[in-house]
Amino acid sequence: MTEVTRAEVCVTAIAECFRGDGEILCNPIGNTPLVGGRLARSSFEPDLVITDGFYMLIADTPPVGETAERVIEAYNPYRSMFDILWHGKRHVMMGATQLDRYGNQNIGCIGDWRRPKAQLLGFRGAPGNTINHTTSYWVPKHTPKVFVESVDLVCGIGYDRARELGPIASRFHEIRRVVSNLGVFDFETEDNRMRLRSVHPGVTVGDVVEATGFELVVPEHVPESRLPDDAELRLIREVIDPNGLREAEVTG
């Protein structure tokens, strides 16, 4: 097999987040998530619905980052997006400036919210996303400053807060995966604490533990994240991301 880069392993891991989703809106945010989502659609999850990034649902898979002619299959104005969002028919992959062991996410500010050290994006759609449909996260640089004991501001809610909210949150709440440049994580534990699911090739469990600011659940055996097969690698390099945008985002 052709040598596979760390970025391509991450793209494949992101694609795997959408496996089994079927006919729902695949809504990854950012270049590497877009490559992964479109890889899933182009290979093992053909019923996924993807957008052009604005207000159309598209039938083809155009290259990420290029203005290309698209095959439009439906009009998706903003009001229609909320119908999809509120009924659990969407899986979004967002970024995270901070994440804790239960999947609480911060993209709002660093420090005390009343006088923050740094102002970030704000809450954006994170509260509604995490209550109303499946959410995953992409972290291109895994450090203890991102994977923290407690987030400075809760934007996307994790499993502990969803339990406190009760039925209003439990209907569709699911933090499916976290993918970082070091490995893949889930919350498939008895108390929904973050678990190390796999490490990327060249990464050790010790590397991940050292880069995490809280105690992860670490199984006795942690497999390596799977590599893309030859067909997937061709799709990534020649069809979905011919300009190599994925490589600019992922650090070793």
Secondary structure, DSSP 8 states (H G I E B T S, - for coil): -----HHHHHHHHHHHHTTT--SSEEEE-SHHHHHHHHHHHHTT-TT-BEE-SSSEEESS---TTS-----EEEE--HHHHHHHHHTT-EEEEEE-SEE-TT--EE-SEES-TTS-SEE-S-STTHHHHHHHSEEEEEESS--TTTB-SS-SS-SB--HHHHHHHTHHHHTT-EEEEEEESSEEEE--STT---EEEEE-TT--HHHHHHT-SS--B--S---B-----HHHHHIIIIII-TT-HHHHH---
